């Protein structure tokens, strides 16, 4: 997604939020939200199209009025409607909409009746007891609002990794046009592939920092220059993201890269090791007295401590230094190790591309196989498949495979796990499939006991191959549901069911901690894109980063295997075991 498209989409989302607070027509609000999603998913840079004098392309579902707003935002960075809406209400009011449980109706009431405009003010109103006196609120709602706002404010202002990647990639390309640069690397939590990023640290190797700093502060999306010097600068971009630049000489680049990549805890541990050896380690190098003995490469920094290079994703002080000392660091999985993708959708449900288009995109990536796993019938908003439509798609897949040019399309389904642990489709619909991906899409607030029992029962079904996005979280939007993950992993291991690492940037589920638990338990992890359009296969990049943070090697990942070795692993759970009765309904114990 081009950065300019992201900024346009963000503006359209804000318009929708402010219209909703004005009690505007719901269809109008929905139109702006749909337009934001369309712009966010559009692969070409709309501003560049307009700057070249080309006609704005027709965007699906967007009429002339909305297209005019998009063109206005692309040309000027502003929109008259948004400016008008901002003038009519407090600037920060939309942040209240980001608090779970505070929908437009409650935000309007807090604003009009109590003058509350920010989460901080809402928290104070809750703690003062003013919210419970409002009509339709009460003590219980006040308490839930207080807890939700406190949790919201406790979180750092961070953006999702994929959004940070758009900014980072564009910045690297912008700086790369300066002559005299040896290397440009984005460091910090971004390089460690953390699922959210607070700011961006750009490190450049060059002899003269002045032209690089000049180019950096001249970046078109810079809103404010916070600091500027001959070798460093700090700016705030439109949208609020802070970016820090540091230019260093080649002899110090490795040391600076270790230092600015972090984490802080990892760096402290390295310095402690250095002190034990009489060495000083900082951003300029490794020093014995006044003599620099390492610094040009990261490898040289670790070698000075008698350690092999530790991959950035592991640098969290979670045992990686001890593993490096005793030679047990894993050879981490890489994107090129993946042989295929086991979770993808088409326009038969809520995807954007046809079966043929998704298959061709996967083939162009060099995949050996692709599993098509539509939603099941319970997902009515996604046009989920019933048994008849699933069988029809299966026949279409068989026809594709008959004329295949070396890639196998696997017949699958992403089947809902119902509240009682049964599956949304009967065994006779699932039996012909190559893969069954089971998923929770509702009932997120069940107790820990019931949620765990529900998932355990689903794993007992011999048709289930993979448990999708196992914690159900949406980063920054929905907390994971409460389950006993160690118990789930023990059951998965016993049943021959594999766990998914859903690479969609809003999920990245499994977490890195749970990935490492899978490794320790011997449960294979499927790194899947959950692609709903062809471009989303690129999300696998973020799934790989999460897997590496979880210490996963290629052997720990299900879909690093060739098809001949994959299919038996998928079918292990598909062979009925003696005494098993397929779950078809019934209630869980209270």
TILODO-891295 format. One record per residue (C-alpha): residue in three letters; x, y, z. Coordinates in steps of 0.02 Angstrom, whole numbers, padded with zeros to 5 digits, always signed. Example, Ala and Ser with C-alpha at 12.3 -4.5 7.8 and 13.67 -1.06 7.14 Angstrom:
2
ALA+00615-00225+00390
SER+00684-00053+00357
END
This chain:
590
UNK+00000+00000+00000
UNK+00075+00168-00051
UNK+00095+00289+00094
UNK-00010+00423+00008
UNK-00154+00299-00009
UNK-00139+00264+00177
UNK-00154+00450+00216
UNK-00306+00467+00103
UNK-00387+00315+00182
UNK-00354+00383+00356
UNK-00440+00547+00309
UNK-00591+00453+00240
UNK-00602+00352+00402
UNK-00600+00513+00502
UNK-00740+00584+00395
UNK-00842+00426+00431
UNK-00807+00441+00618
UNK-00859+00623+00624
UNK-01014+00593+00518
UNK-01062+00453+00636
UNK-01045+00571+00784
UNK-01162+00690+00692
UNK-01291+00550+00677
UNK-01275+00558+00487
UNK-01362+00435+00372
UNK-01286+00263+00409
UNK-01272+00225+00223
UNK-01168+00382+00198
UNK-01054+00334+00343
UNK-01035+00158+00272
UNK-00993+00229+00101
UNK-00844+00325+00173
UNK-00784+00172+00270
UNK-00796+00064+00114
UNK-00704+00197+00014
UNK-00565+00201+00145
UNK-00545+00013+00130
UNK-00544+00021-00060
UNK-00411+00158-00062
UNK-00307+00064+00066
UNK-00310-00091-00042
UNK-00279-00001-00209
UNK-00105-00051-00270
UNK-00060+00110-00364
UNK-00010+00276-00285
UNK-00162+00387-00319
UNK-00066+00548-00289
UNK+00065+00500-00418
UNK-00073+00461-00543
UNK-00147+00634-00520
UNK+00023+00721-00517
UNK+00059+00646-00688
UNK-00102+00723-00754
UNK-00189+00556-00775
UNK-00373+00531-00742
UNK-00411+00456-00572
UNK-00451+00273-00603
UNK-00625+00208-00571
UNK-00627+00128-00399
UNK-00753-00009-00361
UNK-00905+00051-00264
UNK-00853+00235-00269
UNK-00964+00362-00356
UNK-00926+00534-00424
UNK-00944+00628-00259
UNK-00827+00514-00163
UNK-00706+00508-00307
UNK-00700+00698-00300
UNK-00656+00692-00114
UNK-00519+00565-00148
UNK-00448+00673-00289
UNK-00452+00825-00175
UNK-00357+00732-00039
UNK-00231+00665-00164
UNK-00197+00836-00241
UNK-00195+00945-00086
UNK-00186+00833+00067
UNK-00345+00918+00129
UNK-00532+00899+00106
UNK-00659+01039+00128
UNK-00786+00920+00204
UNK-00661+00856+00332
UNK-00606+01032+00376
UNK-00790+01079+00401
UNK-00822+00927+00511
UNK-00667+00963+00614
UNK-00723+01142+00641
UNK-00889+01081+00711
UNK-00823+00968+00848
UNK-00669+00946+00958
UNK-00511+00889+00869
UNK-00480+00741+00984
UNK-00657+00675+00997
UNK-00629+00533+00874
UNK-00499+00455+00988
UNK-00641+00411+01107
UNK-00710+00299+00970
UNK-00552+00193+00982
UNK-00595+00144+01161
UNK-00681-00027+01166
UNK-00862-00008+01221
UNK-00875+00177+01179
UNK-00978+00183+01021
UNK-01040+00342+00936
UNK-01198+00354+01042
UNK-01103+00350+01207
UNK-00967+00466+01143
UNK-01100+00593+01091
UNK-01180+00583+01263
UNK-01015+00606+01353
UNK-00972+00753+01243
UNK-01139+00844+01248
UNK-01188+00809+01429
UNK-01019+00811+01516
UNK-00907+00908+01398
UNK-00791+00758+01383
UNK-00678+00770+01231
UNK-00530+00656+01265
UNK-00500+00484+01342
UNK-00412+00569+01488
UNK-00566+00675+01523
UNK-00679+00524+01508
UNK-00572+00429+01634
UNK-00583+00574+01756
UNK-00772+00582+01733
UNK-00785+00396+01770
UNK-00677+00407+01925
UNK-00775+00558+01987
UNK-00938+00461+01970
UNK-01014+00580+01842
UNK-01041+00450+01705
UNK-01155+00338+01808
UNK-01279+00482+01828
UNK-01306+00495+01641
UNK-01465+00420+01567
UNK-01433+00245+01503
UNK-01265+00221+01590
UNK-01263+00170+01775
UNK-01132+00101+01892
UNK-01089-00056+01794
UNK-01064+00034+01628
UNK-00963+00170+01714
UNK-00846+00039+01785
UNK-00823-00048+01617
UNK-00788+00120+01533
UNK-00661+00163+01668
UNK-00569-00001+01645
UNK-00572+00010+01454
UNK-00506+00188+01451
UNK-00370+00150+01579
UNK-00312+00004+01472
UNK-00319+00111+01315
UNK-00214+00249+01392
UNK-00089+00126+01463
UNK-00043+00067+01289
UNK+00096+00158+01199
UNK+00047+00255+01045
UNK+00107+00122+00923
UNK+00064+00077+00744
UNK+00051-00095+00668
UNK+00205-00169+00590
UNK+00133-00171+00413
UNK+00090+00014+00421
UNK+00265+00052+00484
UNK+00333-00050+00339
UNK+00246+00063+00214
UNK+00324+00217+00291
UNK+00494+00133+00310
UNK+00502+00065+00133
UNK+00455+00234+00059
UNK+00584+00325+00165
UNK+00723+00204+00119
UNK+00682+00228-00065
UNK+00682+00418-00043
UNK+00851+00420+00045
UNK+00926+00294-00074
UNK+00935+00424-00211
UNK+01070+00522-00119
UNK+01246+00489-00184
UNK+01378+00435-00061
UNK+01268+00318+00042
UNK+01341+00147+00078
UNK+01192+00071+00171
UNK+01021+00121+00236
UNK+00940+00010+00368
UNK+00781+00036+00470
UNK+00828-00017+00646
UNK+00734-00017+00811
UNK+00582-00123+00850
UNK+00541-00125+00664
UNK+00698-00224+00626
UNK+00659-00340+00771
UNK+00489-00366+00686
UNK+00386-00321+00838
UNK+00202-00324+00796
UNK+00184-00138+00835
UNK+00309+00004+00815
UNK+00319+00165+00916
UNK+00434+00261+00799
UNK+00555+00227+00658
UNK+00745+00233+00673
UNK+00840+00251+00509
UNK+01026+00216+00510
UNK+01136+00269+00364
UNK+01318+00231+00328
UNK+01405+00376+00237
UNK+01555+00491+00252
UNK+01457+00654+00241
UNK+01290+00667+00331
UNK+01238+00841+00274
UNK+01160+00798+00105
UNK+01073+00648+00183
UNK+01000+00753+00324
UNK+00944+00882+00196
UNK+00858+00750+00092
UNK+00778+00674+00248
UNK+00700+00834+00315
UNK+00641+00873+00138
UNK+00537+00714+00130
UNK+00364+00766+00064
UNK+00267+00692+00210
UNK+00367+00782+00345
UNK+00248+00888+00449
UNK+00373+00953+00575
UNK+00562+00952+00593
UNK+00595+00917+00776
UNK+00786+00922+00771
UNK+00922+00940+00641
UNK+01111+00926+00644
UNK+01254+00874+00529
UNK+01234+00686+00563
UNK+01062+00668+00640
UNK+00884+00731+00626
UNK+00713+00695+00693
UNK+00547+00732+00608
UNK+00362+00702+00633
UNK+00268+00641+00481
UNK+00089+00679+00436
UNK-00010+00558+00541
UNK+00101+00584+00693
UNK+00237+00452+00668
UNK+00409+00508+00727
UNK+00561+00460+00624
UNK+00740+00479+00685
UNK+00891+00479+00568
UNK+01070+00442+00615
UNK+01218+00448+00494
UNK+01378+00357+00546
UNK+01544+00313+00465
UNK+01572+00138+00398
UNK+01692+00089+00537
UNK+01552+00113+00665
UNK+01403+00055+00565
UNK+01393-00121+00640
UNK+01404-00056+00817
UNK+01272+00077+00783
UNK+01160-00054+00703
UNK+01170-00165+00858
UNK+01141-00015+00971
UNK+00993+00059+00878
UNK+00912-00108+00840
UNK+00901-00150+01026
UNK+00814-00209+01124
UNK+00873-00110+01273
UNK+00877-00267+01381
UNK+00981-00360+01251
UNK+01104-00217+01236
UNK+01125-00207+01424
UNK+01164-00393+01428
UNK+01295-00369+01290
UNK+01377-00226+01383
UNK+01382-00331+01541
UNK+01472-00469+01445
UNK+01593-00339+01378
UNK+01630-00273+01551
UNK+01672-00450+01609
UNK+01805-00452+01471
UNK+01871-00279+01504
UNK+01783-00208+01350
UNK+01677-00055+01324
UNK+01532-00069+01199
UNK+01436+00079+01133
UNK+01361+00142+00970
UNK+01534+00179+00899
UNK+01614+00008+00924
UNK+01695-00112+01046
UNK+01844-00036+01135
UNK+01987-00107+01236
UNK+02047+00049+01322
UNK+02057+00183+01186
UNK+02079+00057+01044
UNK+01928+00007+00941
UNK+01935-00180+00909
UNK+01767-00202+00821
UNK+01626-00099+00750
UNK+01611-00106+00560
UNK+01492-00255+00559
UNK+01369-00332+00681
UNK+01462-00496+00666
UNK+01620-00411+00732
UNK+01527-00347+00886
UNK+01466-00519+00935
UNK+01632-00601+00888
UNK+01721-00485+01011
UNK+01612-00567+01145
UNK+01648-00743+01079
UNK+01469-00756+01014
UNK+01396-00794+00843
UNK+01284-00664+00763
UNK+01113-00660+00847
UNK+00970-00622+00727
UNK+00881-00457+00762
UNK+00713-00542+00794
UNK+00788-00636+00943
UNK+00865-00485+01029
UNK+00742-00472+01174
UNK+00849-00546+01316
UNK+00743-00704+01319
UNK+00884-00829+01326
UNK+00963-00791+01159
UNK+01132-00747+01233
UNK+01143-00909+01331
UNK+01090-01004+01174
UNK+01226-00915+01075
UNK+01355-00960+01208
UNK+01312-01145+01207
UNK+01288-01160+01020
UNK+01100-01192+01023
UNK+01037-01041+00926
UNK+00910-01101+00796
UNK+00934-01074+00610
UNK+00778-00970+00591
UNK+00646-00996+00457
UNK+00653-00878+00307
UNK+00522-00825+00181
UNK+00604-00930+00046
UNK+00579-01087+00151
UNK+00390-01083+00128
UNK+00328-01205-00004
UNK+00149-01144-00003
UNK+00006-01059+00089
UNK-00130-01153+00182
UNK-00260-01017+00211
UNK-00330-00908+00071
UNK-00500-00844+00013
UNK-00579-00801-00154
UNK-00729-00700-00211
UNK-00836-00854-00178
UNK-00849-00782-00002
UNK-00770-00618+00056
UNK-00613-00616-00051
UNK-00582-00491-00190
UNK-00508-00605-00325
UNK-00568-00757-00417
UNK-00505-00933-00387
UNK-00405-00925-00547
UNK-00326-00758-00501
UNK-00276-00816-00327
UNK-00201-00976-00398
UNK-00103-00883-00531
UNK-00035-00760-00402
UNK+00022-00905-00292
UNK+00102-00990-00442
UNK+00197-00829-00485
UNK+00272-00833-00309
UNK+00342-01006-00342
UNK+00225-01098-00224
UNK+00207-01286-00238
UNK+00032-01281-00166
UNK-00107-01164-00111
UNK-00254-01210+00000
UNK-00419-01122-00036
UNK-00509-01108+00131
UNK-00669-01008+00117
UNK-00777-00963+00265
UNK-00914-01086+00313
UNK-01101-01053+00310
UNK-01116-00972+00482
UNK-01019-00822+00419
UNK-01169-00750+00326
UNK-01091-00577+00312
UNK-00948-00659+00218
UNK-01064-00766+00109
UNK-00996-00923+00191
UNK-01009-01087+00099
UNK-01134-01224+00138
UNK-01101-01404+00090
UNK-01173-01385-00085
UNK-01070-01231-00131
UNK-00914-01307-00052
UNK-00934-01462-00161
UNK-00956-01352-00314
UNK-00795-01259-00275
UNK-00708-01425-00248
UNK-00754-01478-00424
UNK-00686-01313-00492
UNK-00522-01345-00399
UNK-00512-01520-00471
UNK-00531-01450-00647
UNK-00391-01325-00611
UNK-00278-01463-00547
UNK-00313-01568-00700
UNK-00234-01433-00807
UNK-00104-01384-00678
UNK+00068-01321-00725
UNK+00157-01391-00574
UNK+00062-01316-00429
UNK-00070-01409-00328
UNK-00226-01320-00266
UNK-00289-01398-00104
UNK-00474-01409-00068
UNK-00511-01336+00104
UNK-00626-01237+00216
UNK-00608-01116+00361
UNK-00747-01192+00464
UNK-00821-01104+00614
UNK-00805-01182+00786
UNK-00979-01163+00861
UNK-01009-01115+01042
UNK-01022-01297+01095
UNK-00863-01350+01004
UNK-00953-01430+00857
UNK-00906-01379+00680
UNK-01014-01275+00565
UNK-01020-01409+00429
UNK-01057-01596+00442
UNK-00925-01730+00422
UNK-00989-01781+00251
UNK-00951-01605+00185
UNK-00777-01604+00263
UNK-00725-01781+00218
UNK-00674-01749+00036
UNK-00564-01600+00081
UNK-00375-01595+00087
UNK-00371-01476+00235
UNK-00494-01414+00366
UNK-00446-01254+00456
UNK-00553-01231+00611
UNK-00579-01057+00682
UNK-00669-00961+00818
UNK-00762-00809+00750
UNK-00887-00777+00891
UNK-00915-00800+01076
UNK-00754-00711+01123
UNK-00812-00670+01300
UNK-00838-00849+01360
UNK-00755-00896+01523
UNK-00580-00971+01514
UNK-00649-01143+01556
UNK-00787-01143+01425
UNK-00679-01066+01289
UNK-00543-01194+01318
UNK-00666-01339+01323
UNK-00747-01276+01163
UNK-00581-01276+01069
UNK-00525-01443+01142
UNK-00685-01523+01080
UNK-00659-01452+00906
UNK-00483-01524+00902
UNK-00555-01696+00938
UNK-00644-01694+00771
UNK-00537-01804+00658
UNK-00567-01692+00508
UNK-00479-01540+00583
UNK-00303-01510+00516
UNK-00260-01335+00579
UNK-00323-01218+00715
UNK-00332-01044+00638
UNK-00279-00882+00726
UNK-00283-00974+00893
UNK-00304-00829+01014
UNK-00430-00729+00912
UNK-00346-00563+00942
UNK-00348-00410+00829
UNK-00198-00303+00874
UNK-00252-00141+00956
UNK-00435-00181+00928
UNK-00482-00343+01015
UNK-00393-00431+01156
UNK-00362-00618+01140
UNK-00498-00727+01211
UNK-00453-00815+01372
UNK-00396-00994+01344
UNK-00277-01116+01426
UNK-00149-01117+01285
UNK-00035-01251+01359
UNK-00184-01368+01372
UNK-00236-01328+01193
UNK-00060-01364+01131
UNK-00053-01530+01223
UNK-00218-01579+01143
UNK-00159-01521+00971
UNK-00001-01626+00988
UNK-00099-01781+01039
UNK-00228-01759+00901
UNK-00106-01719+00761
UNK-00178-01545+00737
UNK-00064-01401+00687
UNK-00071-01220+00744
UNK-00084-01073+00626
UNK+00021-00917+00632
UNK-00096-00801+00540
UNK+00015-00674+00452
UNK-00119-00542+00427
UNK-00044-00385+00506
UNK-00200-00356+00611
UNK-00183-00529+00688
UNK-00005-00598+00690
UNK-00084-00738+00788
UNK+00005-00843+00859
UNK+00104-00723+00964
UNK+00293-00745+00971
UNK+00277-00820+01146
UNK+00150-00948+01086
UNK+00259-00990+00936
UNK+00399-01036+01053
UNK+00278-01139+01157
UNK+00232-01235+00999
UNK+00416-01267+00964
UNK+00444-01331+01140
UNK+00289-01443+01131
UNK+00331-01510+00959
UNK+00174-01439+00878
UNK+00200-01384+00698
UNK+00152-01207+00648
UNK+00074-01160+00481
UNK+00126-00985+00427
UNK-00023-00928+00323
UNK-00068-00765+00238
UNK-00258-00773+00261
UNK-00255-00682+00093
UNK-00420-00609+00033
UNK-00341-00536-00124
UNK-00185-00572-00224
UNK-00080-00433-00148
UNK-00104-00504+00027
UNK+00012-00650-00004
UNK+00144-00518+00037
UNK+00083-00527+00219
UNK+00186-00686+00236
UNK+00335-00570+00263
UNK+00261-00519+00430
UNK+00216-00696+00478
UNK+00396-00748+00449
UNK+00454-00606+00561
UNK+00338-00665+00699
UNK+00395-00845+00677
UNK+00577-00792+00691
UNK+00537-00696+00851
UNK+00464-00861+00913
UNK+00628-00954+00875
UNK+00550-01061+00739
UNK+00664-01156+00621
UNK+00606-01225+00452
UNK+00575-01396+00531
UNK+00452-01315+00654
UNK+00344-01248+00513
UNK+00214-01357+00428
UNK+00215-01275+00257
UNK+00403-01282+00230
UNK+00374-01463+00179
UNK+00351-01523+00000
UNK+00177-01580-00048
UNK+00216-01765-00032
UNK+00266-01741+00151
UNK+00131-01611+00188
UNK-00021-01714+00138
UNK+00006-01856+00263
UNK+00024-01727+00401
UNK-00141-01647+00352
UNK-00227-01815+00343
UNK-00167-01880+00512
UNK-00310-01787+00592
UNK-00426-01840+00451
UNK-00422-02025+00491
UNK-00561-02071+00614
UNK-00495-02145+00774
UNK-00582-02288+00862
UNK-00714-02229+00983
UNK-00726-02054+00911
UNK-00899-01982+00885
UNK-00900-01829+00773
UNK-00960-01672+00863
UNK-01126-01620+00789
UNK-01204-01518+00927
UNK-01245-01515+01111
UNK-01202-01395+01250
UNK-01041-01376+01345
UNK-01045-01399+01530
UNK-01076-01235+01622
END
